[in-house]
């Protein structure tokens, strides 16, 4: 999340920044000038000064954390903009709809879903905000505010509709006046609020066509004119009223539109909802939880796990996929296949504490929130010894970091093993530079090409090694029949090193992992540049008889190389 101004700064500091950036500390000369300031994450303010104009434009990212919009309630009508904004503890407020002597509004007004004034009489455009929805219909649309709307401020006439200027001969439009207007971008992710001063030297006001040009400049495709003249006011807590109302003071108005910013909660009106979920457990037995993106409710999503610090801290991390079936989720969230579980990466089994942080990854590239956490999420896991002893396996040297990366491994995957244990394993051939998974034509047989020898692998084991069966290359049956055959592919990956820099892969008769899926299995770690996952799925030291007589000749028949230092 991009944070341009720390919301935890003292208020006086933010006010000073805003005053300086907007040039309000002293009167500005009538020269062409744009000043931008970012008082809160998701909120930008433009102060534009020209020879004829003095105006303010707020650009609100409706998908930024903490952004919410609030309109006036029935018992809040008839206040100045500053009184209303301060009273509801908003971070920005502007005046709203046209109104009469009783402060009843011309068009529909709603707060918290309760309508209290105005009707849609065929020349009204209600700007409506609801749960993850925003709408701004054309003023010719007489259907009124949408049923889902919670907050509504109306205006007229429409200025832009789907990017097209709405022509108007209304005197409100053809003459320059102090003006307030609101707009939306095509994606309904950005709200624009404009206030232009008028009726004074250097503050001529805007016509509707000039307003359209300005709103188009910043990306609006739909816009509506709000009440203007002496009502036009934009307020922030610091320094207060930003513009110069034409009456020389603020006017009491019928209703208002306020914006909340600076929080960390899910934005209320973004069309793209945040993923949700839980990190249920983080132990040396398993790291598990669930995650769902409600906008693609039945699709699996990625979960990024960080160890030792949150995202952005530089902590090591990996990715898993939340795609495992869990009966308890079927009713709770309406879709079953959103569980994830994985083993603790070997590199974290060092006896040191590592706090786990989990994030649901938004399918549309939006905000990736931290998942809720249940219970302790600090791992302190002892190293695991190799799952096969020297009579059952050999060590195969990983020649460099490129080979490690080609197999989808990173430092988190490399376990630390006592030097004496490392030295007890015979050297096999160097580990292949990259994986090559093949499917024999005309059959379901999967094999791994290990230096020209074919080694059978089942789909579960392939995924455990982060090999995708669906992406296997084709191998003709004739070629498969002629190729030498090796022993089955190991049931799990065990990547390790001693005190030195050399990294090895254990190859031999290795037992399958315990009940939790290993890295790369459905819901297991998939590797990643900046995200990580894992906890031990019960990988125990094991002993299986056998195929070493086949394995050792295969791995050692090639020219032996000296062990790396």
HELIX and SHEET records of a PDB file:
HELIX    1   1 UNK A   11  UNK A   21  1                                  11    
HELIX    2   2 UNK A   74  UNK A   76  5                                   3    
HELIX    3   3 UNK A   81  UNK A   87  1                                   7    
HELIX    4   4 UNK A  171  UNK A  174  1                                   4    
HELIX    5   5 UNK A  208  UNK A  218  1                                  11    
HELIX    6   6 UNK A  229  UNK A  231  5                                   3    
HELIX    7   7 UNK A  294  UNK A  296  5                                   3    
HELIX    8   8 UNK A  327  UNK A  332  1                                   6    
HELIX    9   9 UNK A  346  UNK A  348  5                                   3    
HELIX   10  10 UNK A  401  UNK A  406  1                                   6    
HELIX   11  11 UNK A  411  UNK A  413  5                                   3    
HELIX   12  12 UNK A  419  UNK A  423  1                                   5    
HELIX   13  13 UNK A  459  UNK A  464  1                                   6    
HELIX   14  14 UNK A  469  UNK A  471  5                                   3    
HELIX   15  15 UNK A  477  UNK A  482  1                                   6    
HELIX   16  16 UNK A  548  UNK A  556  1                                   9    
SHEET    1   A 8 UNK A  33  UNK A  40  0                                        
SHEET    2   A 8 UNK A  43  UNK A  49 -1                                        
SHEET    3   A 8 UNK A  54  UNK A  61 -1                                        
SHEET    4   A 8 UNK A 190  UNK A 196 -1                                        
SHEET    5   A 8 UNK A 179  UNK A 184 -1                                        
SHEET    6   A 8 UNK A 222  UNK A 225 -1                                        
SHEET    7   A 8 UNK A 158  UNK A 161 -1                                        
SHEET    8   A 8 UNK A 164  UNK A 165 -1                                        
SHEET    1   B 4 UNK A  68  UNK A  71  0                                        
SHEET    2   B 4 UNK A 256  UNK A 260 -1                                        
SHEET    3   B 4 UNK A  92  UNK A  95 -1                                        
SHEET    4   B 4 UNK A 234  UNK A 235 -1                                        
SHEET    1   C 2 UNK A 109  UNK A 111  0                                        
SHEET    2   C 2 UNK A 114  UNK A 117 -1                                        
SHEET    1   D 3 UNK A 133  UNK A 136  0                                        
SHEET    2   D 3 UNK A 125  UNK A 130 -1                                        
SHEET    3   D 3 UNK A 151  UNK A 155 -1                                        
SHEET    1   E 4 UNK A 339  UNK A 342  0                                        
SHEET    2   E 4 UNK A 287  UNK A 293 -1                                        
SHEET    3   E 4 UNK A 275  UNK A 282 -1                                        
SHEET    4   E 4 UNK A 372  UNK A 373  1                                        
SHEET    1   F 4 UNK A 316  UNK A 322  0                                        
SHEET    2   F 4 UNK A 301  UNK A 307 -1                                        
SHEET    3   F 4 UNK A 353  UNK A 360 -1                                        
SHEET    4   F 4 UNK A 378  UNK A 380 -1                                        
SHEET    1   G 4 UNK A 393  UNK A 398  0                                        
SHEET    2   G 4 UNK A 503  UNK A 508 -1                                        
SHEET    3   G 4 UNK A 495  UNK A 497 -1                                        
SHEET    4   G 4 UNK A 414  UNK A 416  1                                        
SHEET    1   H 4 UNK A 453  UNK A 456  0                                        
SHEET    2   H 4 UNK A 446  UNK A 450 -1                                        
SHEET    3   H 4 UNK A 437  UNK A 440 -1                                        
SHEET    4   H 4 UNK A 473  UNK A 475  1                                        
END                                                                             
